[in-house]
């Protein structure tokens, strides 16, 4: 029998089983398929709209960029003060995102199975500069759809008790692909000095010359936190040993710096001679995009995802209609 004949026979038998199934269960299945179809349709539209925005929005120079929704290109640069350190690798960067997974064993129908379970994930929200040959603006990455170029994944025998150093070279390859280590660490980064594309809402902020420096703000904030040791331990005592060690204090300083920068950014005023901050919009049709890929690379990625989601939408819709007809018509 040909493969097409076997497929037809299998579909006929499946349709017979569906027709004899509980109508409520089949109805729930059809509803789930329809929901999946709706979701993939929305994702297709979202990727297509991103492509149109990127292609239709002209790239502005930073010095002459108007206030509002604009497209900029330049290099990501660290601000003065403590550097931004990627939490897992300990590498300096302007932005990072990480995920820690633990390999756990489960028992199902008398068989032991292993799977990866996410135990921690986060991304940086610290501000940095976007700079071109005409000037620079502050980038607030919170709320952005970020596409980093650098991604590392490796295995570790212990969970994060501080900064886990990524193995280098050949050692990194083997620890990433071998079965050793019950923890899997994934980190994405945008490096200092890397070329960036940004599409978002640009606003003016007042000059910082009359304000205390960020370092002064951080010192005052840490001084206040030290007054409440219970709260300090609850927030930053990661290994629960009743004291703040060097690594935990480093994380506390980083958090103080983030909160200080956020407080400064909330003092937004429309001042022509002040700094400018790029951040998210409140308009769902105008996404906030940060990418270490070029415009051509970024649109190619969005086109690929749009095609994949469109295909998934078609298949889910086709299956939903077929199952509905097999049971109810």
TORFILUM-714988 format. One record per residue (C-alpha): x, y, z; residue number from 1. Coordinates in steps of 0.5 Angstrom, whole numbers, m for minus. Example, Ala and Ser with C-alpha at 12.3 -4.5 7.8 and 13.67 -1.06 7.14 Angstrom:
2
<node><east>25</east><north>m9</north><up>16</up><k>1</k></node>
<node><east>27</east><north>m2</north><up>14</up><k>2</k></node>
END
This chain:
329
<node><east>0</east><north>0</north><up>0</up><k>1</k></node>
<node><east>3</east><north>7</north><up>m2</up><k>2</k></node>
<node><east>4</east><north>12</north><up>3</up><k>3</k></node>
<node><east>m2</east><north>16</north><up>1</up><k>4</k></node>
<node><east>m6</east><north>10</north><up>2</up><k>5</k></node>
<node><east>m3</east><north>9</north><up>9</up><k>6</k></node>
<node><east>m5</east><north>16</north><up>11</up><k>7</k></node>
<node><east>m12</east><north>16</north><up>9</up><k>8</k></node>
<node><east>m13</east><north>10</north><up>13</up><k>9</k></node>
<node><east>m10</east><north>13</north><up>19</up><k>10</k></node>
<node><east>m14</east><north>19</north><up>18</up><k>11</k></node>
<node><east>m20</east><north>15</north><up>17</up><k>12</k></node>
<node><east>m19</east><north>11</north><up>23</up><k>13</k></node>
<node><east>m17</east><north>18</north><up>27</up><k>14</k></node>
<node><east>m24</east><north>21</north><up>25</up><k>15</k></node>
<node><east>m28</east><north>15</north><up>27</up><k>16</k></node>
<node><east>m25</east><north>15</north><up>34</up><k>17</k></node>
<node><east>m26</east><north>23</north><up>34</up><k>18</k></node>
<node><east>m33</east><north>22</north><up>32</up><k>19</k></node>
<node><east>m34</east><north>17</north><up>38</up><k>20</k></node>
<node><east>m31</east><north>21</north><up>43</up><k>21</k></node>
<node><east>m34</east><north>26</north><up>49</up><k>22</k></node>
<node><east>m37</east><north>32</north><up>45</up><k>23</k></node>
<node><east>m35</east><north>36</north><up>51</up><k>24</k></node>
<node><east>m27</east><north>34</north><up>51</up><k>25</k></node>
<node><east>m27</east><north>35</north><up>43</up><k>26</k></node>
<node><east>m30</east><north>42</north><up>44</up><k>27</k></node>
<node><east>m25</east><north>44</north><up>49</up><k>28</k></node>
<node><east>m20</east><north>41</north><up>44</up><k>29</k></node>
<node><east>m23</east><north>45</north><up>38</up><k>30</k></node>
<node><east>m23</east><north>51</north><up>43</up><k>31</k></node>
<node><east>m15</east><north>50</north><up>44</up><k>32</k></node>
<node><east>m14</east><north>49</north><up>37</up><k>33</k></node>
<node><east>m18</east><north>56</north><up>35</up><k>34</k></node>
<node><east>m14</east><north>59</north><up>41</up><k>35</k></node>
<node><east>m7</east><north>57</north><up>38</up><k>36</k></node>
<node><east>m9</east><north>59</north><up>31</up><k>37</k></node>
<node><east>m11</east><north>66</north><up>34</up><k>38</k></node>
<node><east>m5</east><north>67</north><up>38</up><k>39</k></node>
<node><east>0</east><north>65</north><up>32</up><k>40</k></node>
<node><east>m5</east><north>70</north><up>27</up><k>41</k></node>
<node><east>m3</east><north>75</north><up>32</up><k>42</k></node>
<node><east>4</east><north>74</north><up>32</up><k>43</k></node>
<node><east>4</east><north>74</north><up>25</up><k>44</k></node>
<node><east>1</east><north>81</north><up>25</up><k>45</k></node>
<node><east>6</east><north>83</north><up>30</up><k>46</k></node>
<node><east>12</east><north>81</north><up>26</up><k>47</k></node>
<node><east>9</east><north>84</north><up>20</up><k>48</k></node>
<node><east>8</east><north>91</north><up>23</up><k>49</k></node>
<node><east>15</east><north>91</north><up>26</up><k>50</k></node>
<node><east>18</east><north>90</north><up>19</up><k>51</k></node>
<node><east>14</east><north>95</north><up>16</up><k>52</k></node>
<node><east>16</east><north>100</north><up>22</up><k>53</k></node>
<node><east>23</east><north>99</north><up>21</up><k>54</k></node>
<node><east>23</east><north>99</north><up>13</up><k>55</k></node>
<node><east>18</east><north>106</north><up>13</up><k>56</k></node>
<node><east>22</east><north>110</north><up>19</up><k>57</k></node>
<node><east>28</east><north>114</north><up>17</up><k>58</k></node>
<node><east>34</east><north>114</north><up>21</up><k>59</k></node>
<node><east>35</east><north>120</north><up>25</up><k>60</k></node>
<node><east>42</east><north>123</north><up>27</up><k>61</k></node>
<node><east>42</east><north>124</north><up>35</up><k>62</k></node>
<node><east>44</east><north>131</north><up>35</up><k>63</k></node>
<node><east>38</east><north>133</north><up>30</up><k>64</k></node>
<node><east>33</east><north>127</north><up>32</up><k>65</k></node>
<node><east>26</east><north>130</north><up>34</up><k>66</k></node>
<node><east>22</east><north>128</north><up>40</up><k>67</k></node>
<node><east>18</east><north>123</north><up>39</up><k>68</k></node>
<node><east>18</east><north>116</north><up>36</up><k>69</k></node>
<node><east>24</east><north>116</north><up>32</up><k>70</k></node>
<node><east>29</east><north>111</north><up>30</up><k>71</k></node>
<node><east>37</east><north>111</north><up>32</up><k>72</k></node>
<node><east>43</east><north>108</north><up>30</up><k>73</k></node>
<node><east>50</east><north>108</north><up>34</up><k>74</k></node>
<node><east>54</east><north>105</north><up>39</up><k>75</k></node>
<node><east>52</east><north>102</north><up>46</up><k>76</k></node>
<node><east>57</east><north>105</north><up>51</up><k>77</k></node>
<node><east>57</east><north>105</north><up>59</up><k>78</k></node>
<node><east>56</east><north>111</north><up>63</up><k>79</k></node>
<node><east>61</east><north>113</north><up>68</up><k>80</k></node>
<node><east>61</east><north>110</north><up>75</up><k>81</k></node>
<node><east>61</east><north>102</north><up>76</up><k>82</k></node>
<node><east>60</east><north>98</north><up>70</up><k>83</k></node>
<node><east>54</east><north>93</north><up>68</up><k>84</k></node>
<node><east>57</east><north>86</north><up>70</up><k>85</k></node>
<node><east>53</east><north>80</north><up>67</up><k>86</k></node>
<node><east>51</east><north>76</north><up>73</up><k>87</k></node>
<node><east>53</east><north>69</north><up>70</up><k>88</k></node>
<node><east>59</east><north>70</north><up>66</up><k>89</k></node>
<node><east>62</east><north>76</north><up>70</up><k>90</k></node>
<node><east>63</east><north>80</north><up>63</up><k>91</k></node>
<node><east>62</east><north>87</north><up>63</up><k>92</k></node>
<node><east>57</east><north>89</north><up>58</up><k>93</k></node>
<node><east>51</east><north>95</north><up>57</up><k>94</k></node>
<node><east>46</east><north>90</north><up>57</up><k>95</k></node>
<node><east>45</east><north>82</north><up>59</up><k>96</k></node>
<node><east>39</east><north>77</north><up>60</up><k>97</k></node>
<node><east>40</east><north>70</north><up>64</up><k>98</k></node>
<node><east>36</east><north>64</north><up>65</up><k>99</k></node>
<node><east>38</east><north>58</north><up>70</up><k>100</k></node>
<node><east>35</east><north>52</north><up>69</up><k>101</k></node>
<node><east>36</east><north>45</north><up>74</up><k>102</k></node>
<node><east>35</east><north>38</north><up>72</up><k>103</k></node>
<node><east>30</east><north>35</north><up>76</up><k>104</k></node>
<node><east>28</east><north>28</north><up>76</up><k>105</k></node>
<node><east>20</east><north>26</north><up>75</up><k>106</k></node>
<node><east>17</east><north>19</north><up>76</up><k>107</k></node>
<node><east>11</east><north>18</north><up>71</up><k>108</k></node>
<node><east>7</east><north>11</north><up>70</up><k>109</k></node>
<node><east>13</east><north>8</north><up>74</up><k>110</k></node>
<node><east>19</east><north>11</north><up>69</up><k>111</k></node>
<node><east>24</east><north>16</north><up>71</up><k>112</k></node>
<node><east>24</east><north>22</north><up>67</up><k>113</k></node>
<node><east>29</east><north>28</north><up>67</up><k>114</k></node>
<node><east>27</east><north>35</north><up>65</up><k>115</k></node>
<node><east>30</east><north>42</north><up>65</up><k>116</k></node>
<node><east>26</east><north>47</north><up>70</up><k>117</k></node>
<node><east>27</east><north>54</north><up>70</up><k>118</k></node>
<node><east>29</east><north>56</north><up>77</up><k>119</k></node>
<node><east>31</east><north>64</north><up>76</up><k>120</k></node>
<node><east>31</east><north>69</north><up>70</up><k>121</k></node>
<node><east>32</east><north>76</north><up>69</up><k>122</k></node>
<node><east>35</east><north>82</north><up>65</up><k>123</k></node>
<node><east>38</east><north>88</north><up>66</up><k>124</k></node>
<node><east>35</east><north>95</north><up>67</up><k>125</k></node>
<node><east>41</east><north>99</north><up>68</up><k>126</k></node>
<node><east>41</east><north>105</north><up>63</up><k>127</k></node>
<node><east>47</east><north>106</north><up>58</up><k>128</k></node>
<node><east>49</east><north>111</north><up>52</up><k>129</k></node>
<node><east>47</east><north>110</north><up>45</up><k>130</k></node>
<node><east>52</east><north>114</north><up>41</up><k>131</k></node>
<node><east>54</east><north>116</north><up>34</up><k>132</k></node>
<node><east>58</east><north>122</north><up>31</up><k>133</k></node>
<node><east>54</east><north>127</north><up>33</up><k>134</k></node>
<node><east>52</east><north>126</north><up>40</up><k>135</k></node>
<node><east>49</east><north>121</north><up>45</up><k>136</k></node>
<node><east>42</east><north>119</north><up>48</up><k>137</k></node>
<node><east>41</east><north>115</north><up>54</up><k>138</k></node>
<node><east>38</east><north>108</north><up>53</up><k>139</k></node>
<node><east>33</east><north>106</north><up>58</up><k>140</k></node>
<node><east>32</east><north>98</north><up>56</up><k>141</k></node>
<node><east>26</east><north>97</north><up>61</up><k>142</k></node>
<node><east>20</east><north>94</north><up>57</up><k>143</k></node>
<node><east>24</east><north>94</north><up>50</up><k>144</k></node>
<node><east>24</east><north>88</north><up>45</up><k>145</k></node>
<node><east>32</east><north>86</north><up>46</up><k>146</k></node>
<node><east>35</east><north>82</north><up>40</up><k>147</k></node>
<node><east>43</east><north>81</north><up>43</up><k>148</k></node>
<node><east>48</east><north>78</north><up>38</up><k>149</k></node>
<node><east>52</east><north>74</north><up>44</up><k>150</k></node>
<node><east>49</east><north>68</north><up>47</up><k>151</k></node>
<node><east>52</east><north>63</north><up>51</up><k>152</k></node>
<node><east>50</east><north>57</north><up>54</up><k>153</k></node>
<node><east>54</east><north>52</north><up>59</up><k>154</k></node>
<node><east>53</east><north>47</north><up>65</up><k>155</k></node>
<node><east>55</east><north>47</north><up>72</up><k>156</k></node>
<node><east>55</east><north>43</north><up>78</up><k>157</k></node>
<node><east>52</east><north>48</north><up>83</up><k>158</k></node>
<node><east>47</east><north>53</north><up>83</up><k>159</k></node>
<node><east>48</east><north>61</north><up>83</up><k>160</k></node>
<node><east>51</east><north>62</north><up>89</up><k>161</k></node>
<node><east>55</east><north>68</north><up>86</up><k>162</k></node>
<node><east>58</east><north>70</north><up>80</up><k>163</k></node>
<node><east>59</east><north>63</north><up>76</up><k>164</k></node>
<node><east>65</east><north>64</north><up>71</up><k>165</k></node>
<node><east>64</east><north>61</north><up>64</up><k>166</k></node>
<node><east>69</east><north>56</north><up>62</up><k>167</k></node>
<node><east>73</east><north>58</north><up>56</up><k>168</k></node>
<node><east>75</east><north>55</north><up>49</up><k>169</k></node>
<node><east>75</east><north>48</north><up>49</up><k>170</k></node>
<node><east>73</east><north>47</north><up>56</up><k>171</k></node>
<node><east>66</east><north>51</north><up>55</up><k>172</k></node>
<node><east>65</east><north>47</north><up>49</up><k>173</k></node>
<node><east>65</east><north>40</north><up>53</up><k>174</k></node>
<node><east>61</east><north>43</north><up>59</up><k>175</k></node>
<node><east>56</east><north>46</north><up>54</up><k>176</k></node>
<node><east>55</east><north>39</north><up>51</up><k>177</k></node>
<node><east>56</east><north>34</north><up>56</up><k>178</k></node>
<node><east>52</east><north>31</north><up>61</up><k>179</k></node>
<node><east>56</east><north>34</north><up>67</up><k>180</k></node>
<node><east>52</east><north>39</north><up>71</up><k>181</k></node>
<node><east>45</east><north>39</north><up>74</up><k>182</k></node>
<node><east>45</east><north>46</north><up>72</up><k>183</k></node>
<node><east>44</east><north>49</north><up>65</up><k>184</k></node>
<node><east>46</east><north>57</north><up>65</up><k>185</k></node>
<node><east>44</east><north>61</north><up>59</up><k>186</k></node>
<node><east>46</east><north>68</north><up>58</up><k>187</k></node>
<node><east>45</east><north>74</north><up>53</up><k>188</k></node>
<node><east>49</east><north>80</north><up>52</up><k>189</k></node>
<node><east>50</east><north>87</north><up>48</up><k>190</k></node>
<node><east>57</east><north>88</north><up>49</up><k>191</k></node>
<node><east>60</east><north>95</north><up>51</up><k>192</k></node>
<node><east>62</east><north>99</north><up>44</up><k>193</k></node>
<node><east>57</east><north>94</north><up>40</up><k>194</k></node>
<node><east>53</east><north>97</north><up>34</up><k>195</k></node>
<node><east>46</east><north>98</north><up>36</up><k>196</k></node>
<node><east>39</east><north>99</north><up>33</up><k>197</k></node>
<node><east>34</east><north>103</north><up>37</up><k>198</k></node>
<node><east>27</east><north>105</north><up>35</up><k>199</k></node>
<node><east>23</east><north>108</north><up>41</up><k>200</k></node>
<node><east>20</east><north>114</north><up>44</up><k>201</k></node>
<node><east>25</east><north>120</north><up>45</up><k>202</k></node>
<node><east>24</east><north>125</north><up>51</up><k>203</k></node>
<node><east>28</east><north>130</north><up>53</up><k>204</k></node>
<node><east>31</east><north>131</north><up>61</up><k>205</k></node>
<node><east>33</east><north>136</north><up>65</up><k>206</k></node>
<node><east>41</east><north>137</north><up>65</up><k>207</k></node>
<node><east>44</east><north>133</north><up>71</up><k>208</k></node>
<node><east>49</east><north>139</north><up>72</up><k>209</k></node>
<node><east>45</east><north>141</north><up>78</up><k>210</k></node>
<node><east>44</east><north>134</north><up>81</up><k>211</k></node>
<node><east>49</east><north>130</north><up>85</up><k>212</k></node>
<node><east>53</east><north>125</north><up>82</up><k>213</k></node>
<node><east>50</east><north>118</north><up>81</up><k>214</k></node>
<node><east>55</east><north>115</north><up>86</up><k>215</k></node>
<node><east>53</east><north>120</north><up>91</up><k>216</k></node>
<node><east>46</east><north>118</north><up>90</up><k>217</k></node>
<node><east>48</east><north>111</north><up>91</up><k>218</k></node>
<node><east>52</east><north>112</north><up>97</up><k>219</k></node>
<node><east>46</east><north>115</north><up>100</up><k>220</k></node>
<node><east>42</east><north>110</north><up>98</up><k>221</k></node>
<node><east>46</east><north>104</north><up>101</up><k>222</k></node>
<node><east>47</east><north>108</north><up>108</up><k>223</k></node>
<node><east>39</east><north>108</north><up>108</up><k>224</k></node>
<node><east>39</east><north>101</north><up>107</up><k>225</k></node>
<node><east>44</east><north>99</north><up>112</up><k>226</k></node>
<node><east>40</east><north>102</north><up>117</up><k>227</k></node>
<node><east>35</east><north>97</north><up>116</up><k>228</k></node>
<node><east>39</east><north>90</north><up>117</up><k>229</k></node>
<node><east>33</east><north>86</north><up>117</up><k>230</k></node>
<node><east>30</east><north>89</north><up>110</up><k>231</k></node>
<node><east>37</east><north>89</north><up>107</up><k>232</k></node>
<node><east>38</east><north>81</north><up>109</up><k>233</k></node>
<node><east>32</east><north>79</north><up>106</up><k>234</k></node>
<node><east>33</east><north>83</north><up>100</up><k>235</k></node>
<node><east>41</east><north>81</north><up>98</up><k>236</k></node>
<node><east>43</east><north>75</north><up>103</up><k>237</k></node>
<node><east>42</east><north>70</north><up>97</up><k>238</k></node>
<node><east>46</east><north>64</north><up>101</up><k>239</k></node>
<node><east>42</east><north>66</north><up>107</up><k>240</k></node>
<node><east>48</east><north>65</north><up>112</up><k>241</k></node>
<node><east>46</east><north>72</north><up>116</up><k>242</k></node>
<node><east>51</east><north>76</north><up>113</up><k>243</k></node>
<node><east>52</east><north>80</north><up>107</up><k>244</k></node>
<node><east>58</east><north>78</north><up>103</up><k>245</k></node>
<node><east>62</east><north>81</north><up>98</up><k>246</k></node>
<node><east>58</east><north>79</north><up>92</up><k>247</k></node>
<node><east>52</east><north>80</north><up>95</up><k>248</k></node>
<node><east>54</east><north>87</north><up>97</up><k>249</k></node>
<node><east>56</east><north>88</north><up>90</up><k>250</k></node>
<node><east>49</east><north>86</north><up>87</up><k>251</k></node>
<node><east>46</east><north>91</north><up>93</up><k>252</k></node>
<node><east>50</east><north>97</north><up>90</up><k>253</k></node>
<node><east>48</east><north>95</north><up>83</up><k>254</k></node>
<node><east>41</east><north>95</north><up>85</up><k>255</k></node>
<node><east>42</east><north>102</north><up>88</up><k>256</k></node>
<node><east>45</east><north>104</north><up>82</up><k>257</k></node>
<node><east>39</east><north>102</north><up>78</up><k>258</k></node>
<node><east>34</east><north>105</north><up>83</up><k>259</k></node>
<node><east>38</east><north>112</north><up>83</up><k>260</k></node>
<node><east>38</east><north>112</north><up>75</up><k>261</k></node>
<node><east>30</east><north>111</north><up>75</up><k>262</k></node>
<node><east>29</east><north>116</north><up>80</up><k>263</k></node>
<node><east>33</east><north>121</north><up>76</up><k>264</k></node>
<node><east>29</east><north>119</north><up>69</up><k>265</k></node>
<node><east>23</east><north>120</north><up>73</up><k>266</k></node>
<node><east>25</east><north>128</north><up>73</up><k>267</k></node>
<node><east>23</east><north>128</north><up>66</up><k>268</k></node>
<node><east>22</east><north>136</north><up>63</up><k>269</k></node>
<node><east>21</east><north>138</north><up>56</up><k>270</k></node>
<node><east>28</east><north>142</north><up>56</up><k>271</k></node>
<node><east>31</east><north>143</north><up>49</up><k>272</k></node>
<node><east>38</east><north>143</north><up>52</up><k>273</k></node>
<node><east>38</east><north>137</north><up>56</up><k>274</k></node>
<node><east>39</east><north>130</north><up>55</up><k>275</k></node>
<node><east>35</east><north>125</north><up>52</up><k>276</k></node>
<node><east>32</east><north>119</north><up>54</up><k>277</k></node>
<node><east>30</east><north>113</north><up>49</up><k>278</k></node>
<node><east>24</east><north>109</north><up>52</up><k>279</k></node>
<node><east>18</east><north>105</north><up>51</up><k>280</k></node>
<node><east>11</east><north>108</north><up>49</up><k>281</k></node>
<node><east>4</east><north>107</north><up>51</up><k>282</k></node>
<node><east>2</east><north>105</north><up>44</up><k>283</k></node>
<node><east>2</east><north>98</north><up>43</up><k>284</k></node>
<node><east>2</east><north>99</north><up>35</up><k>285</k></node>
<node><east>9</east><north>102</north><up>36</up><k>286</k></node>
<node><east>14</east><north>97</north><up>39</up><k>287</k></node>
<node><east>20</east><north>99</north><up>43</up><k>288</k></node>
<node><east>26</east><north>95</north><up>39</up><k>289</k></node>
<node><east>33</east><north>95</north><up>41</up><k>290</k></node>
<node><east>38</east><north>90</north><up>37</up><k>291</k></node>
<node><east>45</east><north>89</north><up>36</up><k>292</k></node>
<node><east>43</east><north>86</north><up>29</up><k>293</k></node>
<node><east>43</east><north>91</north><up>23</up><k>294</k></node>
<node><east>36</east><north>93</north><up>20</up><k>295</k></node>
<node><east>37</east><north>88</north><up>14</up><k>296</k></node>
<node><east>39</east><north>83</north><up>19</up><k>297</k></node>
<node><east>33</east><north>85</north><up>24</up><k>298</k></node>
<node><east>28</east><north>85</north><up>18</up><k>299</k></node>
<node><east>30</east><north>78</north><up>16</up><k>300</k></node>
<node><east>29</east><north>75</north><up>23</up><k>301</k></node>
<node><east>22</east><north>78</north><up>23</up><k>302</k></node>
<node><east>20</east><north>76</north><up>16</up><k>303</k></node>
<node><east>22</east><north>69</north><up>18</up><k>304</k></node>
<node><east>18</east><north>69</north><up>24</up><k>305</k></node>
<node><east>12</east><north>72</north><up>21</up><k>306</k></node>
<node><east>13</east><north>66</north><up>16</up><k>307</k></node>
<node><east>13</east><north>61</north><up>21</up><k>308</k></node>
<node><east>7</east><north>63</north><up>25</up><k>309</k></node>
<node><east>3</east><north>64</north><up>19</up><k>310</k></node>
<node><east>5</east><north>57</north><up>17</up><k>311</k></node>
<node><east>3</east><north>55</north><up>24</up><k>312</k></node>
<node><east>m4</east><north>59</north><up>24</up><k>313</k></node>
<node><east>m6</east><north>55</north><up>18</up><k>314</k></node>
<node><east>m4</east><north>48</north><up>20</up><k>315</k></node>
<node><east>m8</east><north>50</north><up>27</up><k>316</k></node>
<node><east>m14</east><north>52</north><up>23</up><k>317</k></node>
<node><east>m14</east><north>47</north><up>19</up><k>318</k></node>
<node><east>m14</east><north>42</north><up>24</up><k>319</k></node>
<node><east>m19</east><north>45</north><up>28</up><k>320</k></node>
<node><east>m24</east><north>45</north><up>22</up><k>321</k></node>
<node><east>m22</east><north>38</north><up>21</up><k>322</k></node>
<node><east>m24</east><north>36</north><up>28</up><k>323</k></node>
<node><east>m30</east><north>40</north><up>28</up><k>324</k></node>
<node><east>m33</east><north>37</north><up>22</up><k>325</k></node>
<node><east>m31</east><north>30</north><up>24</up><k>326</k></node>
<node><east>m35</east><north>30</north><up>31</up><k>327</k></node>
<node><east>m40</east><north>35</north><up>29</up><k>328</k></node>
<node><east>m42</east><north>35</north><up>22</up><k>329</k></node>
END
